[in-house]
Amino acid sequence: MTAQTRPADPVLAEPLPSLSPARQLGSYAQKQEGLMMQRIPLLAGRVGWSQWRTIAELAVRYTHSAPLHLTTRQDIELHNLPRASVSALYQELLQVGISTFGACGDTIRNITVNPACEFDPQDFDLLPLARLVKDYLQEWAAGGALPRKFKVSFSGCRDNHACPFISDLGFVCRADGFFQAVGAGSLGSRPQTGIFLYEKLSPEQILPLCKAAIEMFVELGDRQNRQKARLRHIRQRLGDQTFKEQLEKRFQIARQRPWPKVILSRGRSDCRRLYTLQIPAGDLAPHLALELAQAAQGQDAYLRINQSHGLELYGPRLFALPNALLAFADLPCVVACPGAAVCPRALVHTKEAAVQIQRMQGINISGKKIALSGCPNGCAQSAAADIGLIGRIKTIDGQKKECFDVYLGGENGQTDKLAEYVQTVPAERLSRWFLERTETVNAQSYSVNPGISSG
């Protein structure tokens, strides 16, 4: 892959409104006075061992050993960070090559890539293309032009685990090295999956399509109502056909400019997946993170964060893990947002319920993704999950109680199918519900059918 210097973008010629520096750099205030959440974006969930150790050591030093929280966009969050320590944390992350720009706020969010394609010789390694898109889009949007956040994902041709149908732009690599493009999807309190935009794009056409979509977003995005400010809301206002026509006009103009030459390479053949560690509630204690680095040292192993609270280890040979980490290798996939413990918007607590479900005996949830969100914003992607739980407060017998709305049958953003509401269950009865319903839930077919051709 080679890159060329791109010309200036006229859309950024005029002064633009500034963003909150803290939000741009990934810092959010927690509900606890004086404490912050710091999100650390890691492109494609790719993190080197020295970076991994540094993040764990920073958690020990600045957060009193709060866990490393893995997110659904392959980020790491540190919680309970004193406000006075945020600047020092930024500087130490920069020293190991990590910038937190774009982790939050109205920016291009962390670009996600399913980790497996990098290590599968039958797939294409999409990480270099994702890096090129990240560098171009973050520079292009750095002035604060976006009405709201914008999410991009890349999936390999044999799966689409990077959730293209709930992305602003989702690119799925075909077996022939071309891409299908899905766009204008997002979740939130009123979710809607994306639509097919293009069936066959060359790798060189990815950047101009991103440019066209961003220009459309900047021009037509709602700047008065943040609840209707995503790309999909433009699609809703225009209608699918008009939306695609207007995008195509911009795309044709963008393609007339010179763009970097892109050459896709096959994934590595010298590594295989060794472990997938399903981290309970996405929270890994810093000392376990350091033990993981110690165990992998000298093993030529690679660490990747996936989109489901999982750590994936790749390498040429199997090596031993400490028992405390090995215990995570057999756990089912249960995802949870931070919930009411720290998030000012959350209505209910999520992590305790997630861990309890994950460790329950007598239920068969293997192969299914369970996602718990603390409020209707659905940050755990509950509305698209096989089993989605969305927190709410409900008055029962005159008392306000934490409850979960239960949704079943989503396909995790791999297709356009969202989960459907079934019932509302008090949080205190959630374990009982799983025991009572396990036979019914598992009798229904929630098999993943990506709905995207392989080329």
N, C-alpha and C positions, 0 to 999 in steps of 0.2 A: 504494500500500500504506500502510495506516495501522496504528498500533500502539496498544494500550491497556495500562494498568497491570494486571498480572496479580495475582491474589490469592496469598497465601503458600501454600506447599506443605506440608501436614502431614507428609509423609514425611520432611522435613528438620527437624522440630521438635526431635528429640533429638540430643544430641551424637554426632558421627560420627568415626570414626578418621581421623587426619591422614595425608596423603600426603607422600612425600619432596618437599620444595620443589624440589630440583634436577630430579627427574623431572617434576613438574608443569610446570616451566618449560622443559622440553625438553633438559636436559643429561644426557649419559651419559658415563661414564668409558670412555676407549679402553683398549686393551691396553697402550699405552705409558704408563708411570708419569707422572702429573702432567698428562696431556693429556686434553682433553674433546672430545666431539662435541656441537655445539649445533644443535638442529633449530629451524627458523624456520617456523612454520605460516603459510600464506598462503591465506586463504579462496578456494576455487575457482581457486587458482593465480593470483589477481589481484594484480599488483604494479605500483605506479606507478614512473615512471622515477627520481624522487628516492629512493624506497625501494631500488630496484635498485642505484643508484649507491652508496648508503650501505652496503648489504650487501657489495658488491665492495670498497669501501674498507676496511671492517672486516676482510675477509679478508686484505687486504694488511697492515694494521696489526697484527692480532693473531695471525694464523696463518702468517706468513711466506709469504703468497700461495698457501696451499692452495686447491684448486679449490672453486667453488660446486657442491655435489652436489645434483642434482635428484632428488626421490624420486617414488615411485608414488602418493603422496597429495598431490602438488602443493606439497610443502614444499621448502625449501632447507636443506641441512645444511652447516655449517662444521666441518671436522675440524682436528685438531692445535691446538686452542685451549688455551692454558695455563689451568690451574684458577684461577689468581689473576686472570685477565682476564675471567672469566665475568660477574661483576657489572657491570663497566664496559660490556661488550657489551650486556647487558640494557638499561642506561640509554640507550645510544646508539640502540638499536632503538626504544625507547619515544618518543624525540624525533622519529622519523619515522612514528609511528603504528602501530608493529608491537609487539604483545604476543606473547610466546612461550608463554603459558599454554595448556595442553592439547596441546602438541606431543608429549608422551610421558606415560607413567604411566597410571594407571587413571582416565582422563578421557574426555570426548568428544573424539575426535581431529579433525584438520582435516577439514572437510566438503568433499567433492570435487564438482565440477560440470564436465561436459564444456564446454570453452571455446566451442565453435562456436555453441551456442544463443544466446549473448549477441549474436552478430553475424549472425544469420540471420533475416530478416523472416518466413520461413515457420515458424520455431520460436518458442518462448516463452523469454524471458530469465529464467532461474531463479536468477540471482545474488541479487536482493533477497529471495526466499523463503529461500534458503540462509543469508543473513545473519540473517534473523529467527530461524531455527531455531538457528543458532549462538549468538546472544545469549541466547536462552531456555534452551537446554540447558546451556551452560557455566555460567550463573548457578545453574541448578537443581542441577547436579552438583558445584559448587565445593567442597562440604564434604567430599568424599572418600567418597561413599556407594557408588560403583561397585565391583563385585568385580574387574573388569578393564576394559580399553579398550572403547570403543563407537564404531563407524564408521558414518557416514551418507553417502549419495551421492545426487546428482540427475543425471538424464540427460534430454536433450531427446527430443522425440517421434519424430524421424527416426533416432535411433541410441540406443544405451545404452552409450556408451563410458565411463561413470563406474563400470562394473563392479557393477551392482546385485546380482548373484548371489553376490558374495563380500563383501557388506556386511552389517552387523547390520540396517540398514534401507536399502533402495535404492528411491528413488522415480523412476518413469519417466513423464514427461509425455506424455500422449496428444495427438492432433491437436485434440481438442475442449477442451483446457485442464484436463481432469481427470487424475488420476494412477493408475497401477498401483503397488502396493507389494509389494516382494519383501523377505524378511527371514530372519534367523537363518542366514546363511551366513558362513563365514570359512575361511581357509586354515590355515597352520601345518603341523605335522608330520603331522597327520591331517585333511586338508581335507574340507570338505563344502559344497556350494553351497546357497544359500537356496531357499525355497519361495515361491510366490505367497501373499500374505496377503489382499490386496484388489484387485479389478479396477477399481473406480471410486471414487476419493476426490476430493472438492473440495479446492482449495488450503487452505481454512480448516480442513480435517480433518487436515492434516499435523502440526501442533503437538500436538493431543490424542493422535494415534496415537504420536508420539514420547514423550509423557509416559507413556502406558499401557505402552509397551515398556520404558522406563527403570524405571518402578515395578516391573514384573515382574522385570526384571534385578536390581534392588536387593533385592527380596524373596526371589527363588529362586536367585540366582547362587551358585555354589560358592565359599566363602571359605576353604576348607581346601586345595584342590588347584588351583593356578593353571592347570594344564594342562587343566582341565575347567571353566573359569570364564567362558567366553564365552556369549553369548545362545544360540548354536546348541546348546550342551551342555544347556541347559534343555529345548530342543526335543527333543533326543535322549532325555532322561530321561522326558519326558511323552508322547512320540509326537506326530506332526504334528497330528492332529486335536484332541487335548486342549490342546496348545500354542495352537492358533488359538482355541479356545473360551475359554481363560483370558485370552488377549490381548483378545478381543472384549469380555469382561465389563469389563475395565478401560477399554477404549476407550469403551464406552457411558457409563460414569461420567464420564470425562474430558470427553466432548462436552457434558455438561450445564452446564459452566462457560462464561463468556464468553471469547471468543478474538479476537485481532486480525482485522480484515477484511483479506483478501488479494486483490489485483487483479493478475493477470498481464498483462504487456505483451509485445508481440512484440519479437523481436530487432531490432537496428539495421539500417537499410537503407542507411546511408551509409558502411559499412565492409565490406571483404571480407578474406579471409585472403590475406596477401601471401607469407608464408614459414612453413614448418615446419622448424625447425633441429633435427635429431636429434643430440643431444650425445653423443659417444662415452663410454660408461660413465656417463653423467649428469654428468660432470666438466667444468666450464667454468672455464678460467683467469680470474682476476679482471681481467687486462688486456683479455681479449676481451669480458668483460661490460661493461667501461667503453667499449670501442670500439663495442659494440652500442648503448649509450645515446647515444653521440656521433653515430652514424649516423642514429638515429631522431629526434634532437632537431629540432624544427621541422617534423616530417612528420605530425603529428597521429596518430601510430601508438600502438597499444596492445599491451602485452606480456602474454601469458598462459603459464603453465606447464601442460603437459598431464600425463597420468599415465604417460607412456612415455619419460621422459628427453627430452622435446621442448619447445622454446620455439616458441610460435605468435605470429606478428606480424600484427595486423589494422590496417587503415587505409583511407583513401579513395583512395590512389594508391601505386603501386609506387615504391620508392626503392632506391638502390644500397647494398649491404653490402660491407664489406671482404672480400677474397678468402678470408681465414682463416675467416670466418664463413659465407660463401657455400658453402664446401666441405661444410658440414654439411647442406645442403639436399637432397642426393641420397643420403644414407646410409640404409640399411635400419634397421628398428626393432629394436634390441638393448638390453635393459635388464639392469642388474646391480646387486646390492646392494654395499655397500662391501667386503665380503669380509674375508679374514683379514689384510689389510694393517692394519686398525684395529679391527675388531670382535672382542671377546673370545670371542664364541660361534661365530664362523665357523670352519669346518674347512679351507676351501680358498680360494685367491686367485681372484677373479672378474674384476676389471677388465681385466687384461691379455688374458684369453681373450675378453672381450666386444669389445674394440677389434680384436683380431685377426680375429674372425669378421666384424665389421662391415666390415672393409676387404679381405676375401678376394676374390680374383678367381675366376671360373669357377663360382660357385654362384649360384643364383637363389633368393633368399629374400624377394623383393619382396612386400609385402602380408602377410607373416607377422611375428608378434612372437616374438622369441627372448628368453627370460628366464633369467638365471643367478643362482642363489642360493648363498651360501657354506656353507649348512647346511640341515638339514631344516625349519627354521622357514619357509623359503621367502619371505623378505621381498621378493623380486623378483616374486612371484606366479607362480612357475615352474609350480606344479601346475595352473594354469589357462591356460597359454600355448599358442600353436600349437606351439612347440618349447620345452620347459622343461628346464633343466639344474639339478640339485640336487647340491651338493657333498657328498662323503663321503671318508673315508680307507679305502683297501682295501690289504690285503697282497698284493703280486704278486711272485712269485719271492723270497719272504722279506723283501721290503722294503715299508714303508708308503709308499703313493703317493697323491697327490691325484687324485681321480677325480670324475666327474659321472655321476649317474643320469640317463638321458635319458628324457623323457616327450614324447609326441606327441599332437596332436589336440585340445587344449583350445580353448575359444572365448573366452578372455580375460575371463571373468567376465561376458560379455554374455549368456550362456545358462547353463543348469545343467550343461553338459558340462565335465568335467575332463579333463586329459590322461591318457594311459595309459602306464605304464612300458614301455620297450622293451628297454633294455640299459644296462650300466655301461661308461663309456669313460674310460680314464686321461686326465688333463688334457693330458698331453704329446701325445696322439693325437687331440685334439678336432678340430683343423683337418683332419686326414686323414679323420676320420669324416664331416665335412661334405662333403668332396670325394667320398668314396665313396658317400655316401647321398643326394646332392643330387637325383639323378634319381628315386630312390624316394620321397623326402620330397615332392617337388613333384608326383609323380604322384597322390598322395592328395589328397582334397578336404577342405580346412580352411576352406571359405567361411563367413563369419560369417552366421548365421541367428539374429537376436536372439530369436526366439521370443516376442516381445511385440508385441501388436497396436498399430496406430497410431491406434486410437480409432474 
